[in-house]
């Protein structure tokens, strides 16, 4: 099944490389509206699919689509369009920042209804990153950052399973067979990998020890099978992606493509940092996949679609 998604992703990337960027700009708002409709549809019985207590998927026969992956790309497109129209307006809280926050609040609220705190954090962090790139006032960003932290704390306190994840993050060994099980098993995968790993396909933790080892915790499998060297190579590849993406943004021919490149690059790198931080025990457990590597069709297709747009921008980059 994953091969089908890989093919679809490569086709999407190729098409995005050849599209006229002005076409993407024209369809930014319709794409966001469609993504919001999809987010609402996941809660409709008979359409949405519930997995592990979360309504995050829409069934299409044998395939499933995750609307939160669609909304991430659509939000970057709309934000790039808003910022490109008048970048200086973003320095005004009432005229520039408040409408953006209203849109972000709507999208974050719909994602949290699934519930999905991890994707909400990625969307919010990417939006803030683009605001900083556009020149938003530091005082506004700090105030919004403080408000965001307060909202995250409230969301954690409101859901017992999120509080359990925080407790497991602080001391996973306090409940090694319960709250801290996943974190401990991830560390037990990374540790034995040593310098060069146990060998490709030789992981022991993937045999019913580490849950979600092919999706959220694929980085632990890389560390176990390919060792410190393999894990470091993956990290360096993401650094290379960030460097090239921001180089494309700095040389973009206009404001829209520049902000779009910043958003696309930031979206992938923020998600990668959160995922690897979770696996290594630096961050609490969230349901965030590792871009390009985790099993998951919708994530792969829309990540490759974003890469195709980046490559499209790079053709005209100075």
URGIKA-V527171 format. One line per field, one symbol per residue. phi: phi as a letter, one per 30 degrees, with the letter a starting at -180 (. if undefined). psi: psi as a letter, one per 40 degrees, with the letter a starting at -180 (. if undefined). burial: b if it has 24 or more other C-alpha atoms within 12 Angstrom, else e. Layout:
phi = ???
psi = ???
burial = ???
This chain:
phi = .ddddddddddddddddcddedddddcddeddddddddddddcdejcdccbhibcbbcdbidcbcceddddddddddddddddddaeddddcdddcddddddddddddddddddcadddeddddddddddddddjdddddddddddddddddddddddbeddddddddddadddbdcbdceddddddddddddidcidjdicdcdddiccdhdcbdcddddddddcidddddddddddddddddddddddcddaddddddddddddedddddddddddddidbddbdcdceicddlddeddddddddddedddddcdd
psi = dddddddddddddddddeihddddddedddddddddddddddehhedihhhfehgeihhgbeihhhdddddddddddddddddddgdddeehddddddddddddddddddddedigdddddddddddddddddefihddddddddddddddddddddehdddddddddddgdedgdebdedddddddedddedadeieiheeiddegedhifeecdfddddddddeadddddddddddddddddddddddeieidddddddddddddddddddddddddeediihifhihiddihhdddddddddddddddddddei.
burial = eeeebbeebbebbeebbeeebeebbeebbebbeebbebbbbbbeeeebbeeeeebbbbbeeeebbbbbbbbbbbbbbbbbbbbbeebeebbeeeebbeebbebbbbbbbbbbbbbbbbbbbbbbbbbbbbbbbbbbeeebbeebeeeeeeebeebbeeeeebebbbbbbeebeeeeeebbbbbbbbbbbbbbbeeebbeeeebbbbeeebbbbbbbbbbbbbbbbbbbebbeebbeebeebbebbbebbbbbebbbbbbbbbbbbbbbbbbbbbbbbbbbbebbbbbbbbbbbbbbbbbbbbbbbbbbbbbbbbeeee
